[in-house]
């Protein structure tokens, strides 16, 4: 069974992807009315044995409105005039979505306290601004 490599450690079986074709909507003249160029690529992420649980959860969350209630991800491609280019486009978008989900989330930021030097610089800057504003006032009468 051919496998599609997503990352160095993650790949999915091609049989997990299903394609269906339909006539594309929009402008295109006579071609759009007789040729099924639109591609719907489906991937059942919820039941895929290839995905670890954390990647599966991130993938379904990242897919947003493209994911069904059952956890199936549907990518529709109809930009191009040929079925082949739309198939390639749909597959590329699906793989990019899975690659994005495979990236681990960045670690949470640890709160740190400001250093003594940064506190002093901040207070010095405030006093300098105050002095500049004080100098803008009317001259004092002696």
Protein Blocks (a to p, Z undefined) as FASTA:
>chain_A
ZZddfblmbccdfklpccdddddedjeijmlmmpcfbccddddfklmckbcfklmmmmmm
mnmmmpcfkopacdddfkbmbfklmmmmmmmmmmmmmmmmmpccddddddddddfklmmm
mmmmmmmmmmmmmmmmccddZZ
